[in-house]
């Protein structure tokens, strides 16, 4: 505490100076108000901790249920009717194919859109304002609706069938708004002085973008992109609509193959009546969460690497 | 923004100008993909729905109380799916609104920096957990808990799924509300503190009223998310499209119906296929209106603070 030496030894500690009254609150009205504040504080803290407790319970439940079921055999086997023999290999392969393709499609388009909106377009023009409003609105469209778009356009109209390619295109549209918005934030953070310095050297706008703007904003763009990709990795609903199967007993070899992904495989196991399959499902959830953690770690490492280069 | 520094263009070579033009066109094309997406969503949804309504009268769809599109005699009354969906939305908002808003107030007004640095990432982790995992949690943890408390609870029920959806949307309410509260100018807080108000009085008397539109928007976004949530309800809420208001019974939501039907092999052009699109259009309309409302509200308070 800020204990100052008493000015004179005769000052009684119990004398209620106005300052003391204010700080400690005297037993009357102020005391009640302070007590109320403390209760309020406690309630808010408890409310915040509710989410923490729920996260803990959720992880505990999944881990407890998966004990004894998550082993090498599970990771390297194809799905099976028998819970003991069931494995997650084809779902993992399907997820990696789908997500890889999704990233290849969504990243260039997303970054290009953000570049257009931040560097090229005039934000006051109605067309560009509509694009911006439209993007924030697309972010709120339920993912299952993207599945219906994928079914009508990619599966049927374009004739890609119920394939990895259809799934990846659908997921790419789903995560585009997230990539665009985070990339825009990253581009906004580039100091104008850096760009002006580049122009002063006589280079073109595009050279400034590739030489100055993109390298500077890359950490932010990458972070947003990886967050978006992890979201795609956990999506099941749109892919069910597009027609990913629940049971795939082979590994995909081309983008036009039929496929399943981790969340759909987990859904398939969860909805079976046998008790054992709940354990198989929880082992699958651990694999999914581990994969999400890995991608997020890669995001952080990449970000750090780029950040160091800029400093 | 960049208008004043592009004068160099006049002197740059023809080749550079051409390159700039091509780049600009490619970027513009990418930017218009989002517009094309919206148009395609609306066109496919309403196109298929239009042929659905040639076979089923709109009145039966909106006001019918029986839903059995796959079994003869077929009934196409969406009310059972609608009440199921709204029950999930209501149950989830009983969790997400108080706990989300409480977290937002705590993080924005009370939490010391150190605590904030721990709690914010935890909420972000919660937001990043796939909904399928919440579905598993609802079925294997929340439902048994409810059954222990109220023995008449069915294995699949609206309440369990609703609670899980609520937990999942806490971070959404928390982050949007916190944004709204941190947009309240600090001078307003300081003024109230100087008058001797406690922190609670500052929060309830100054910050919450000033941030009310943003907080309201966060509630709308959470409810809209709950309406569109699919995997949790597909796992834990059941597949019984019955018209009930009992949250302990098995129900079916609009999204649950769409997933359930899509798990089978539905052929293009059949009434089942069209029904999925008709229900999807309803879902899209509801969430679209709510999101637009929320976004406009947020946009307005951001403009006002500028």
Boltz contact constraints between the chains, C-beta under 6 A:
constraints:
  - contact:
      token1: [A, 33]
      token2: [B, 198]
      max_distance: 6.0
  - contact:
      token1: [A, 37]
      token2: [B, 198]
      max_distance: 6.0
  - contact:
      token1: [A, 37]
      token2: [B, 199]
      max_distance: 6.0
  - contact:
      token1: [A, 37]
      token2: [B, 200]
      max_distance: 6.0
  - contact:
      token1: [A, 40]
      token2: [B, 200]
      max_distance: 6.0
  - contact:
      token1: [A, 41]
      token2: [B, 110]
      max_distance: 6.0
  - contact:
      token1: [A, 44]
      token2: [B, 102]
      max_distance: 6.0
  - contact:
      token1: [A, 44]
      token2: [B, 105]
      max_distance: 6.0
  - contact:
      token1: [A, 44]
      token2: [B, 106]
      max_distance: 6.0
  - contact:
      token1: [A, 44]
      token2: [B, 110]
      max_distance: 6.0
  - contact:
      token1: [A, 45]
      token2: [B, 106]
      max_distance: 6.0
  - contact:
      token1: [A, 47]
      token2: [B, 99]
      max_distance: 6.0
  - contact:
      token1: [A, 47]
      token2: [B, 102]
      max_distance: 6.0
  - contact:
      token1: [A, 48]
      token2: [B, 103]
      max_distance: 6.0
  - contact:
      token1: [A, 48]
      token2: [B, 106]
      max_distance: 6.0
  - contact:
      token1: [A, 50]
      token2: [B, 99]
      max_distance: 6.0
  - contact:
      token1: [A, 51]
      token2: [B, 126]
      max_distance: 6.0
  - contact:
      token1: [A, 51]
      token2: [B, 170]
      max_distance: 6.0
  - contact:
      token1: [A, 52]
      token2: [B, 122]
      max_distance: 6.0
  - contact:
      token1: [A, 54]
      token2: [B, 167]
      max_distance: 6.0
  - contact:
      token1: [A, 55]
      token2: [B, 126]
      max_distance: 6.0
  - contact:
      token1: [A, 58]
      token2: [B, 137]
      max_distance: 6.0
  - contact:
      token1: [A, 61]
      token2: [B, 141]
      max_distance: 6.0
  - contact:
      token1: [A, 109]
      token2: [B, 30]
      max_distance: 6.0
  - contact:
      token1: [A, 109]
      token2: [B, 33]
      max_distance: 6.0
  - contact:
      token1: [A, 112]
      token2: [B, 27]
      max_distance: 6.0
  - contact:
      token1: [A, 112]
      token2: [B, 30]
      max_distance: 6.0
  - contact:
      token1: [A, 113]
      token2: [B, 30]
      max_distance: 6.0
  - contact:
      token1: [A, 113]
      token2: [B, 31]
      max_distance: 6.0
  - contact:
      token1: [A, 115]
      token2: [B, 27]
      max_distance: 6.0
  - contact:
      token1: [A, 116]
      token2: [B, 27]
      max_distance: 6.0
  - contact:
      token1: [A, 116]
      token2: [B, 28]
      max_distance: 6.0
  - contact:
      token1: [A, 116]
      token2: [B, 31]
      max_distance: 6.0
  - contact:
      token1: [A, 120]
      token2: [B, 24]
      max_distance: 6.0
  - contact:
      token1: [A, 120]
      token2: [B, 27]
      max_distance: 6.0
  - contact:
      token1: [A, 131]
      token2: [B, 31]
      max_distance: 6.0
  - contact:
      token1: [A, 134]
      token2: [B, 34]
      max_distance: 6.0
  - contact:
      token1: [A, 134]
      token2: [B, 35]
      max_distance: 6.0
  - contact:
      token1: [A, 134]
      token2: [B, 38]
      max_distance: 6.0
  - contact:
      token1: [A, 135]
      token2: [B, 34]
      max_distance: 6.0
  - contact:
      token1: [A, 136]
      token2: [B, 295]
      max_distance: 6.0
  - contact:
      token1: [A, 137]
      token2: [B, 291]
      max_distance: 6.0
  - contact:
      token1: [A, 140]
      token2: [B, 291]
      max_distance: 6.0
  - contact:
      token1: [A, 142]
      token2: [B, 228]
      max_distance: 6.0
  - contact:
      token1: [A, 142]
      token2: [B, 287]
      max_distance: 6.0
  - contact:
      token1: [A, 144]
      token2: [B, 230]
      max_distance: 6.0
  - contact:
      token1: [A, 144]
      token2: [B, 255]
      max_distance: 6.0
  - contact:
      token1: [A, 144]
      token2: [B, 258]
      max_distance: 6.0
  - contact:
      token1: [A, 145]
      token2: [B, 280]
      max_distance: 6.0
  - contact:
      token1: [A, 145]
      token2: [B, 284]
      max_distance: 6.0
  - contact:
      token1: [A, 148]
      token2: [B, 280]
      max_distance: 6.0
  - contact:
      token1: [A, 149]
      token2: [B, 40]
      max_distance: 6.0
  - contact:
      token1: [A, 149]
      token2: [B, 41]
      max_distance: 6.0
  - contact:
      token1: [A, 149]
      token2: [B, 44]
      max_distance: 6.0
  - contact:
      token1: [A, 152]
      token2: [B, 44]
      max_distance: 6.0
  - contact:
      token1: [A, 153]
      token2: [B, 40]
      max_distance: 6.0
  - contact:
      token1: [A, 173]
      token2: [B, 37]
      max_distance: 6.0
  - contact:
      token1: [A, 199]
      token2: [B, 5]
      max_distance: 6.0
  - contact:
      token1: [A, 204]
      token2: [B, 16]
      max_distance: 6.0
  - contact:
      token1: [A, 204]
      token2: [B, 20]
      max_distance: 6.0
  - contact:
      token1: [A, 205]
      token2: [B, 20]
      max_distance: 6.0
  - contact:
      token1: [A, 206]
      token2: [B, 20]
      max_distance: 6.0
  - contact:
      token1: [A, 206]
      token2: [B, 23]
      max_distance: 6.0
  - contact:
      token1: [A, 234]
      token2: [B, 130]
      max_distance: 6.0
  - contact:
      token1: [A, 236]
      token2: [B, 132]
      max_distance: 6.0
  - contact:
      token1: [A, 236]
      token2: [B, 231]
      max_distance: 6.0
  - contact:
      token1: [A, 237]
      token2: [B, 230]
      max_distance: 6.0
  - contact:
      token1: [A, 237]
      token2: [B, 231]
      max_distance: 6.0
  - contact:
      token1: [A, 240]
      token2: [B, 259]
      max_distance: 6.0
  - contact:
      token1: [A, 240]
      token2: [B, 262]
      max_distance: 6.0
  - contact:
      token1: [A, 241]
      token2: [B, 262]
      max_distance: 6.0
  - contact:
      token1: [A, 263]
      token2: [B, 130]
      max_distance: 6.0
  - contact:
      token1: [A, 263]
      token2: [B, 132]
      max_distance: 6.0
  - contact:
      token1: [A, 266]
      token2: [B, 132]
      max_distance: 6.0
  - contact:
      token1: [A, 267]
      token2: [B, 132]
      max_distance: 6.0
  - contact:
      token1: [A, 270]
      token2: [B, 136]
      max_distance: 6.0
  - contact:
      token1: [A, 270]
      token2: [B, 235]
      max_distance: 6.0
  - contact:
      token1: [A, 278]
      token2: [B, 140]
      max_distance: 6.0
  - contact:
      token1: [A, 285]
      token2: [B, 133]
      max_distance: 6.0
